[in-house]
């Protein structure tokens, strides 16, 4: 189109001169403006990107900052505000089991410290004295098996002998005892009906002298003022004692304290069928029998060295049919069982450890096989003390006396055991009152049925467990053996 032509819009286009070409400038690589361009084999960097700090090769590069709520990227990068993803080179710290272990131990230790503080803070109320008590002591002093009730110890006259023991004497065992230095437990074993008690023992731990003394009380022992039973026998006090005294176990405790002068700190009760399970829990009781014992026609214990099962143990301690001295013979046989049981406990501690013994005690408690006002902590302390005894410092005595006839108000005559008063006092002073003043005839409620003693064979029946290991069975009455038995 020439200068006179018209454009499409009908307007005449003004003729303009052409624009001059831009002059090309030759690049001078020596120019300072381009001297920082990298060679072709080097990685490109942005205009404002700093050069790598090669002069500090050993300095650890800090990880890039992340916001408070920003999660780690799974693809080793991050995303900027415009949504562009950038890769970033970094070295992941390798997993360290040692670090994990240290952190775990630190956490566990912190929790343990906090727990100990909480357990030992006196933030609970003690129902016994109204004071404050810690959770730890609350657990230790708990009496979960005290289903017979709690003993009343307020009016017990202990009569401490200050010439034998100082006023501030401490035996170191930290037990809730009436007399410092000793701890006495009343043990009752009931018959099948759980009405009369067949086994009556006072087990006294003489902590100060490292000894244990067991007093056997005959079931036929006559205490006329403590039961409404026509026969006035000791074994009926629990069920037929003073109805105004409760719980029933307190009636038996009162009788023991007022007649035999032994302050009772705690009780244990069980039934004959519970003994079966307890013996089975510990794995049986090894013992030597001179002759077979026929409890019933189909319940026979063979002679020789055997391990009594739970059932056999019940037959053994209750058997009396063939003994010449009846119930006294049974008590003599029960001593042998006690000695064998003690040996079993020693064996458990020596070969299985004290923790195993405690586990047996816990199982007996969990299965509700005994009732006792002993706390869990007290049981552990007593078991620990007993496990350190030897057979020659555990002694068994029986209340001195003789067979007698009691003429009851109902017009009947009953065969009973009459206590020898002075002989009993002497025995108690020698073994069962190590920290108390000597007992006198005025300190006991014992009633003698026979003042002119006919015999004294039961006045000194004491034996230690070492002697009981070699003891033979009681005398048998040949006229009492079963008619069908063939020798």
C-alpha positions as CSV (number, residue, x, y, z in Angstrom):
1,X,0.0,0.0,0.0
2,X,1.5,3.4,-1.1
3,X,1.1,6.7,0.6
4,X,-2.1,7.5,-1.2
5,X,-3.9,4.3,-0.3
6,X,-6.6,4.1,2.2
7,X,-6.8,1.5,5.1
8,X,-9.7,-0.7,5.8
9,X,-11.3,1.8,8.1
10,X,-11.3,4.3,5.4
11,X,-8.8,6.5,6.9
12,X,-5.7,7.6,5.3
13,X,-2.7,6.1,7.0
14,X,0.0,8.4,7.9
15,X,3.3,7.3,6.6
16,X,5.9,6.8,9.4
17,X,9.6,6.2,9.2
18,X,10.9,2.7,10.2
19,X,12.3,2.1,13.7
20,X,16.1,1.8,13.9
21,X,17.6,-1.6,14.8
22,X,18.9,-2.1,18.4
23,X,22.6,-2.2,18.4
24,X,24.0,-5.5,19.5
25,X,26.6,-5.4,22.4
26,X,29.4,-7.9,22.4
27,X,29.5,-9.8,25.7
28,X,32.7,-9.4,27.5
29,X,33.1,-12.5,29.9
30,X,35.7,-10.5,31.7
31,X,33.1,-8.0,32.6
32,X,32.3,-8.0,36.4
33,X,28.6,-8.2,35.7
34,X,28.8,-11.8,34.5
35,X,31.9,-13.1,36.2
36,X,29.8,-15.0,38.8
37,X,28.0,-17.1,36.1
38,X,28.8,-20.7,36.9
39,X,30.6,-22.9,34.4
40,X,28.4,-25.2,32.4
41,X,29.2,-28.2,34.6
42,X,28.0,-26.5,37.8
43,X,24.6,-26.4,39.3
44,X,22.5,-23.3,38.7
45,X,21.7,-21.0,41.6
46,X,19.2,-18.3,41.8
47,X,20.0,-14.7,41.8
48,X,19.7,-14.3,45.5
49,X,20.7,-17.8,46.6
50,X,23.7,-17.8,48.8
51,X,26.7,-19.9,48.0
52,X,27.2,-23.1,50.0
53,X,29.3,-22.6,53.1
54,X,32.2,-24.9,52.1
55,X,34.4,-23.2,54.7
56,X,32.5,-24.8,57.6
57,X,32.2,-28.5,56.5
58,X,31.9,-29.8,60.1
59,X,29.1,-27.5,61.3
60,X,25.8,-29.3,61.6
61,X,23.2,-27.8,59.3
62,X,20.0,-27.0,61.3
63,X,16.8,-28.5,60.1
64,X,14.4,-26.1,58.4
65,X,11.9,-24.4,60.7
66,X,8.4,-25.8,60.7
67,X,5.3,-24.1,62.1
68,X,3.8,-25.2,65.4
69,X,1.1,-27.4,63.8
70,X,3.0,-28.3,60.6
71,X,3.5,-32.0,60.1
72,X,6.6,-33.6,58.6
73,X,6.3,-34.0,54.8
74,X,6.2,-37.6,53.8
75,X,8.1,-36.8,50.6
76,X,11.1,-35.0,52.2
77,X,10.0,-31.5,51.1
78,X,7.7,-28.6,51.9
79,X,5.1,-26.5,50.1
80,X,5.3,-22.7,49.9
81,X,2.4,-20.2,50.1
82,X,1.8,-20.5,46.3
83,X,1.4,-24.3,46.5
84,X,4.7,-25.1,44.8
85,X,6.5,-28.1,46.3
86,X,10.3,-27.9,46.8
87,X,12.5,-30.8,47.5
88,X,15.1,-30.4,50.2
89,X,18.1,-32.5,51.0
90,X,18.6,-33.5,54.6
91,X,19.9,-36.4,56.6
92,X,17.3,-38.3,58.7
93,X,18.5,-39.2,62.2
94,X,18.8,-42.9,62.6
95,X,16.6,-44.7,65.2
96,X,18.4,-45.4,68.5
97,X,17.1,-48.2,70.8
98,X,19.3,-46.8,73.6
99,X,17.6,-43.4,73.4
100,X,14.2,-45.0,73.5
101,X,15.1,-47.1,76.5
102,X,16.4,-44.1,78.4
103,X,13.3,-42.1,77.7
104,X,11.1,-45.1,78.7
105,X,13.0,-45.5,81.9
106,X,12.8,-41.8,82.7
107,X,9.0,-41.9,82.2
108,X,8.5,-45.0,84.3
109,X,10.7,-43.7,87.0
110,X,8.8,-40.4,87.1
111,X,5.5,-42.3,87.4
112,X,6.9,-44.5,90.1
113,X,8.1,-41.5,92.2
114,X,4.7,-39.9,91.8
115,X,3.0,-43.1,92.9
116,X,5.2,-43.5,95.9
117,X,4.5,-40.0,97.0
118,X,0.8,-40.5,96.6
119,X,0.9,-43.9,98.3
120,X,2.7,-42.4,101.3
121,X,0.8,-39.1,101.7
122,X,-1.5,-39.3,104.8
123,X,-4.6,-38.4,102.9
124,X,-7.0,-41.1,104.2
125,X,-8.8,-41.3,107.5
126,X,-7.9,-44.3,109.8
127,X,-11.2,-45.7,111.0
128,X,-9.5,-47.2,114.1
129,X,-8.2,-44.0,115.7
130,X,-9.6,-41.2,113.5
131,X,-6.2,-40.0,112.4
132,X,-4.7,-39.6,109.0
133,X,-3.1,-42.6,107.2
134,X,-1.4,-43.1,103.8
135,X,-2.7,-45.4,101.1
136,X,0.3,-47.7,101.6
137,X,-0.4,-48.1,105.3
138,X,-4.1,-48.4,104.6
139,X,-3.4,-51.4,102.4
140,X,-1.0,-52.9,104.8
141,X,-3.3,-52.6,107.8
142,X,-6.4,-53.7,105.9
143,X,-8.1,-56.8,107.4
144,X,-10.0,-58.3,104.5
145,X,-10.5,-61.7,106.2
146,X,-11.8,-60.5,109.6
147,X,-15.2,-62.0,109.0
148,X,-15.3,-63.1,112.6
149,X,-15.2,-59.5,113.6
150,X,-12.6,-57.3,115.4
151,X,-11.3,-58.1,118.9
152,X,-11.9,-55.7,121.8
153,X,-8.5,-55.1,123.4
154,X,-9.4,-52.1,125.5
155,X,-9.8,-53.8,128.9
156,X,-6.9,-56.4,128.8
157,X,-4.7,-56.2,131.9
158,X,-1.3,-57.1,130.5
159,X,0.7,-56.5,133.7
160,X,4.1,-55.8,132.2
161,X,7.1,-56.7,134.3
162,X,9.3,-53.6,134.2
163,X,12.1,-55.6,135.7
164,X,12.2,-58.0,132.8
165,X,11.8,-55.4,130.0
166,X,12.4,-51.6,129.8
167,X,9.4,-49.4,129.3
168,X,10.5,-48.2,125.9
169,X,11.5,-51.7,124.7
170,X,11.0,-52.3,121.0
171,X,11.2,-55.8,119.4
172,X,11.7,-54.3,115.9
173,X,8.8,-56.2,114.2
174,X,6.4,-53.3,114.3
175,X,3.3,-55.3,115.1
176,X,0.1,-54.0,116.8
177,X,0.7,-56.1,119.9
178,X,-0.6,-55.9,123.5
179,X,2.8,-56.8,124.9
180,X,5.9,-55.6,123.2
181,X,8.2,-58.6,122.4
182,X,5.5,-61.2,121.9
183,X,2.5,-61.8,119.6
184,X,-0.2,-64.3,120.5
185,X,-2.7,-65.8,118.0
186,X,-5.8,-67.9,119.0
187,X,-6.3,-70.7,116.5
188,X,-9.7,-72.5,116.3
189,X,-10.5,-75.4,114.0
190,X,-14.2,-76.3,113.7
191,X,-16.0,-79.5,113.0
192,X,-18.1,-80.2,109.9
193,X,-21.1,-78.4,111.4
194,X,-18.9,-75.4,112.3
195,X,-20.6,-75.4,115.7
196,X,-18.0,-76.8,118.1
197,X,-14.2,-76.3,117.9
198,X,-12.2,-79.5,117.6
199,X,-8.7,-77.8,117.6
200,X,-7.8,-75.0,120.1
201,X,-4.3,-73.7,120.1
202,X,-2.7,-70.5,121.4
203,X,0.3,-69.8,119.1
204,X,2.7,-67.3,120.8
205,X,5.6,-65.8,119.0
206,X,8.3,-64.7,121.5
207,X,9.9,-62.2,119.2
208,X,12.4,-61.0,121.8
209,X,13.9,-64.4,122.4
210,X,13.4,-65.8,118.9
211,X,11.1,-68.6,120.0
212,X,7.6,-69.9,119.4
213,X,5.4,-71.6,122.0
214,X,2.1,-73.4,121.3
215,X,-0.4,-74.1,124.0
216,X,-2.9,-76.9,123.3
217,X,-6.2,-76.6,125.1
218,X,-8.1,-79.9,125.3
219,X,-11.6,-79.7,123.7
220,X,-13.0,-81.3,126.8
221,X,-11.4,-78.8,129.2
222,X,-14.1,-77.8,131.7
223,X,-14.6,-74.1,132.3
224,X,-18.0,-73.9,134.1
225,X,-18.4,-70.1,134.0
226,X,-17.9,-69.6,130.3
227,X,-20.5,-71.7,128.5
228,X,-24.2,-72.6,128.8
229,X,-23.5,-76.1,127.4
230,X,-24.5,-78.8,129.8
231,X,-21.0,-80.3,129.8
232,X,-19.3,-76.9,130.3
233,X,-16.6,-77.9,127.8
234,X,-14.2,-75.4,126.2
235,X,-15.2,-76.4,122.7
236,X,-18.7,-75.0,123.1
237,X,-17.7,-71.5,124.3
238,X,-17.8,-70.1,120.7
239,X,-21.4,-71.2,120.0
240,X,-22.8,-71.3,123.6
241,X,-20.9,-68.7,125.5
242,X,-22.2,-65.5,127.0
243,X,-24.8,-64.2,124.4
244,X,-24.1,-60.7,125.5
245,X,-20.5,-61.0,124.3
246,X,-20.1,-60.5,120.5
247,X,-18.6,-61.4,118.1
248,X,-18.6,-65.1,119.2
249,X,-14.8,-65.3,118.8
250,X,-14.5,-62.7,121.6
251,X,-16.1,-65.2,124.0
252,X,-13.2,-67.6,123.4
253,X,-10.6,-64.9,123.6
254,X,-12.0,-63.7,126.9
255,X,-11.9,-67.3,128.3
256,X,-8.3,-67.7,127.3
257,X,-7.2,-64.4,128.7
258,X,-9.0,-64.7,132.0
259,X,-8.1,-68.4,132.7
260,X,-4.6,-68.7,131.1
261,X,-3.4,-65.1,131.3
262,X,-2.2,-64.8,127.7
263,X,-3.1,-61.6,126.0
264,X,-4.5,-62.4,122.5
265,X,-3.5,-60.2,119.7
266,X,-5.3,-61.9,116.8
267,X,-7.3,-64.9,115.8
268,X,-7.4,-67.5,113.0
269,X,-10.4,-69.8,112.4
270,X,-10.9,-72.5,109.9
271,X,-13.0,-75.6,109.3
272,X,-11.8,-79.2,108.8
273,X,-12.8,-79.2,105.2
274,X,-10.8,-76.0,104.6
275,X,-7.7,-77.7,105.9
276,X,-8.0,-80.2,103.0
277,X,-7.6,-77.4,100.5
278,X,-4.8,-75.7,102.3
279,X,-2.7,-78.8,102.5
280,X,-3.2,-79.4,98.8
281,X,-2.2,-75.9,98.0
282,X,1.3,-76.4,99.5
283,X,1.7,-79.8,97.9
284,X,1.0,-82.1,100.8
285,X,2.7,-82.8,104.1
286,X,5.5,-85.4,104.3
287,X,5.3,-87.5,107.5
288,X,6.2,-91.0,108.8
289,X,3.5,-93.3,110.1
290,X,4.3,-96.2,112.3
291,X,1.0,-98.0,111.5
292,X,-1.9,-97.5,109.2
293,X,-4.7,-95.2,110.3
294,X,-8.3,-96.3,109.6
295,X,-10.5,-93.2,109.9
296,X,-13.4,-95.1,108.3
297,X,-13.6,-98.3,106.3
298,X,-12.9,-96.6,103.0
299,X,-10.6,-93.9,104.4
300,X,-7.3,-95.5,105.2
301,X,-3.8,-93.9,105.5
302,X,-1.0,-96.5,104.8
303,X,2.0,-96.7,107.1
304,X,5.6,-95.6,106.2
305,X,7.0,-92.5,104.8
306,X,4.2,-90.8,102.9
307,X,3.0,-87.3,101.9
308,X,-0.4,-86.6,103.3
309,X,-2.9,-85.3,100.8
310,X,-5.5,-82.8,102.0
311,X,-8.1,-85.5,102.7
312,X,-5.6,-87.7,104.5
313,X,-4.4,-84.7,106.6
314,X,-8.0,-84.2,107.8
315,X,-8.4,-87.9,108.7
316,X,-5.0,-87.8,110.5
317,X,-5.7,-84.7,112.8
318,X,-9.3,-85.8,113.6
319,X,-8.6,-89.6,114.2
320,X,-9.2,-90.7,117.8
321,X,-11.1,-94.0,117.6
322,X,-8.2,-96.3,118.5
323,X,-6.1,-94.1,120.8
324,X,-5.9,-95.4,124.4
325,X,-6.3,-91.8,125.7
326,X,-9.0,-90.7,123.3
327,X,-8.9,-87.0,122.7
328,X,-5.6,-86.6,124.5
329,X,-4.1,-89.2,122.0
330,X,-5.6,-87.1,119.1
331,X,-3.9,-84.0,120.5
332,X,-0.6,-85.9,120.7
333,X,-1.0,-86.9,117.1
334,X,-1.8,-83.3,116.1
335,X,1.5,-82.3,117.5
336,X,3.3,-84.6,115.0
337,X,1.2,-83.0,112.2
338,X,2.2,-79.5,113.4
339,X,5.9,-80.5,113.4
340,X,5.6,-82.0,109.9
341,X,3.8,-78.9,108.7
342,X,6.6,-76.7,110.1
343,X,9.2,-78.7,108.3
344,X,7.2,-78.3,105.1
345,X,7.2,-74.5,105.5
346,X,11.0,-74.5,106.2
347,X,11.4,-76.6,103.0
348,X,9.3,-74.1,101.0
349,X,11.4,-71.2,102.2
350,X,14.7,-72.9,101.6
351,X,13.9,-74.5,98.1
352,X,11.2,-72.2,96.7
353,X,11.8,-68.9,98.5
354,X,9.9,-66.7,100.8
355,X,8.0,-65.2,97.9
356,X,6.5,-68.6,97.1
357,X,5.4,-69.0,100.7
358,X,3.7,-65.5,100.5
359,X,2.0,-66.6,97.3
360,X,0.6,-69.6,99.1
361,X,-0.7,-67.4,101.9
362,X,-2.3,-65.1,99.3
363,X,-4.0,-68.0,97.6
364,X,-5.4,-69.2,101.0
365,X,-6.6,-65.7,101.6
366,X,-8.1,-65.4,98.1
367,X,-10.0,-68.7,98.4
368,X,-11.4,-67.6,101.8
369,X,-10.1,-70.7,103.6
370,X,-9.4,-68.9,106.9
371,X,-10.9,-66.0,108.8
372,X,-8.5,-63.8,110.6
373,X,-8.2,-60.2,111.8
374,X,-4.5,-60.3,110.9
375,X,-3.7,-57.7,108.2
376,X,-1.8,-58.5,105.1
377,X,1.2,-56.7,106.4
378,X,1.1,-58.5,109.8
379,X,0.9,-61.9,108.1
380,X,4.0,-61.2,106.1
381,X,5.9,-60.0,109.1
382,X,4.9,-63.1,111.2
383,X,5.6,-65.5,108.3
384,X,9.0,-63.9,107.9
385,X,9.8,-64.3,111.6
386,X,8.6,-67.9,111.6
387,X,10.6,-68.8,108.6
388,X,13.8,-68.0,110.6
389,X,13.0,-70.3,113.5
390,X,14.6,-73.7,114.0
391,X,12.9,-76.9,115.1
392,X,14.5,-76.8,118.5
393,X,13.1,-73.4,119.4
394,X,9.5,-74.2,118.7
395,X,7.8,-75.9,121.7
396,X,4.4,-77.4,122.3
397,X,2.7,-77.7,125.7
398,X,-0.7,-78.9,126.7
399,X,-2.8,-77.5,129.6
400,X,-2.1,-79.8,132.6
401,X,-5.0,-81.7,134.1
402,X,-6.7,-85.1,134.2
403,X,-9.9,-86.8,133.2
404,X,-12.9,-86.1,135.5
405,X,-16.7,-86.4,135.7
406,X,-18.8,-83.3,135.6
407,X,-22.2,-83.6,137.2
408,X,-24.5,-81.3,135.2
409,X,-27.6,-79.4,136.2
410,X,-29.5,-81.4,133.7
411,X,-28.9,-84.5,135.8
412,X,-26.4,-86.1,133.5
413,X,-22.8,-86.9,134.0
414,X,-20.2,-85.8,131.4
415,X,-16.6,-87.0,130.9
416,X,-14.4,-83.8,130.9
417,X,-10.9,-82.7,131.4
418,X,-10.2,-81.0,134.8
419,X,-7.4,-78.4,134.8
420,X,-4.6,-78.7,137.4
421,X,-4.5,-75.1,138.5
422,X,-1.1,-74.6,140.1
423,X,0.7,-76.8,137.5
424,X,-1.0,-74.7,134.8
425,X,0.1,-71.5,136.4
426,X,3.7,-72.7,136.6
427,X,3.7,-73.7,132.9
428,X,2.3,-70.3,131.9
429,X,4.9,-68.4,133.9
430,X,7.7,-70.5,132.4
431,X,6.8,-70.2,128.7
432,X,3.9,-67.8,128.0
433,X,4.5,-64.7,130.1
434,X,8.1,-63.7,129.3
435,X,7.4,-60.0,129.6
436,X,4.7,-60.0,132.3
437,X,4.6,-60.3,136.0
438,X,4.3,-63.9,137.4
439,X,0.7,-65.2,137.5
440,X,-0.7,-66.2,140.9
441,X,-3.9,-68.2,141.8
442,X,-5.7,-64.9,142.2
443,X,-5.0,-63.9,138.5
444,X,-7.0,-66.8,137.0
445,X,-10.6,-68.0,136.8
446,X,-9.6,-71.7,136.6
447,X,-12.0,-74.0,138.5
448,X,-10.6,-77.4,139.6
449,X,-13.0,-80.3,139.7
450,X,-10.5,-82.6,141.4
451,X,-8.4,-81.0,144.1
452,X,-6.8,-84.3,145.1
453,X,-5.0,-85.1,141.9
454,X,-5.2,-88.8,140.9
455,X,-2.3,-88.6,138.4
456,X,0.1,-86.1,136.9
457,X,0.9,-87.7,133.6
458,X,-0.3,-84.6,131.7
459,X,1.4,-82.0,133.9
460,X,4.5,-81.9,131.8
461,X,3.9,-82.7,128.2
462,X,6.2,-80.2,126.6
463,X,8.2,-81.2,123.5
464,X,10.0,-79.2,120.9
465,X,9.6,-79.9,117.2
466,X,13.0,-81.5,117.0
467,X,11.8,-84.1,119.5
468,X,8.5,-84.5,117.8
469,X,10.3,-85.5,114.6
470,X,11.4,-88.7,116.3
471,X,8.1,-89.2,118.3
472,X,6.0,-92.3,117.8
473,X,2.3,-92.4,117.6
474,X,0.1,-92.4,120.8
475,X,-0.7,-95.7,122.5
476,X,-3.5,-97.7,121.0
477,X,-6.2,-99.6,122.7
478,X,-6.3,-103.1,121.1
479,X,-10.0,-103.4,122.1
480,X,-10.9,-100.4,120.0
481,X,-9.6,-101.6,116.6
482,X,-12.2,-102.4,114.0
483,X,-13.5,-105.9,114.2
484,X,-12.8,-106.6,110.6
485,X,-9.2,-105.4,110.8
486,X,-6.6,-108.2,110.4
487,X,-3.1,-107.7,111.8
